């Protein structure tokens, strides 16, 4: 029974090593890869997934992908009449054993927690484009028809519950009394999807489409409220960037830097402007990473290292050692693939960062010069004028006057 579907899934699992299960309409696991996974999931969990699939009116031509707030994908598609394929759990970035224990405690029998964590730690990293491609491919193999990616329903959802039912009831009552609702998820999804795709045009529309409702109250203090909201939004955007292909190290570093920038601001309007700058920066970096996708792994490694250490002074030997090449070989390959030398690329990136610091902070020129690893302020000024046509002082005064 369903041996054909099982044979296809077995071959897919051999290729990508992402967990898969075939389940019936009640959520009973018929086959699973790896095989042991079918014996450790709590009864009823898969049934809930099937029930949601039906409520959303999905069908063989319209699979669904969920991304939980704890950082995991799962995909669900109907592969035969009342027979379903679950792909996942998988994640676009690594998790610690402690994080896995916290997540799987809700879906796995307690005696199997350690085994489930061991299995999850062996699952490869899976980006959003990869899970979309795999879901579309699996649906096509079973239906015999090509499934466009726009047919796949994607939802970024929370994976938690309130501690007590009365807390949820009280929150709902308060919301009804105030005749107000939280910011709809479509707004967050629109922003995050634009970041994932590296589409600044879509992001501009999403950011400035004023959402209905309000942000949930996290503090009675107005400035703390906006700071907490900022940090929550930075977390959403950085995760979206990772799913879009930005390296985890770069995304986390960028998030930290923008949170540090926010922390010194004292005006609400400045923080709101920084939200736009931060989101656009993430989106542009995702777009850039997609443009560089055809680069060799060693050059992508070099670019990631430069991005992470942009505010530090490092030598070419250090960069070459990190990439596993000698300095000469790295320089030749860098020039061949990017059309410019390593030093020129580093200067361009540092001047771009200097422009931001001049626009958005009150740091002095010596502070900016030192923070970006320039040997002297005069050299920084000379290089800045070469790239922008203006001195740093004139650049800052021109921006402030606008």
FENQUIJO-V649398 format. One record per helix or strand. SS is the DSSP state (H for helix, E for strand). FROM is the first residue (numbers start at 1). TO is the last residue. If there is no record, write none. Layout:
<<SS	FROM	TO> <SS	FROM	TO>>
This chain:
<<H	3	16> <E	20	24> <E	29	33> <H	35	39> <E	41	41> <H	45	55> <E	59	59> <E	62	62> <E	64	68> <E	72	80> <E	83	90> <H	97	104> <E	108	108> <H	110	121> <H	128	143> <H	149	151> <E	153	157> <H	165	178> <E	182	182> <H	185	197> <H	200	208> <E	214	214> <H	222	243> <H	248	263> <H	268	294> <H	297	308> <H	316	323> <H	327	338> <H	342	360> <H	365	371> <H	377	388> <H	392	401>>
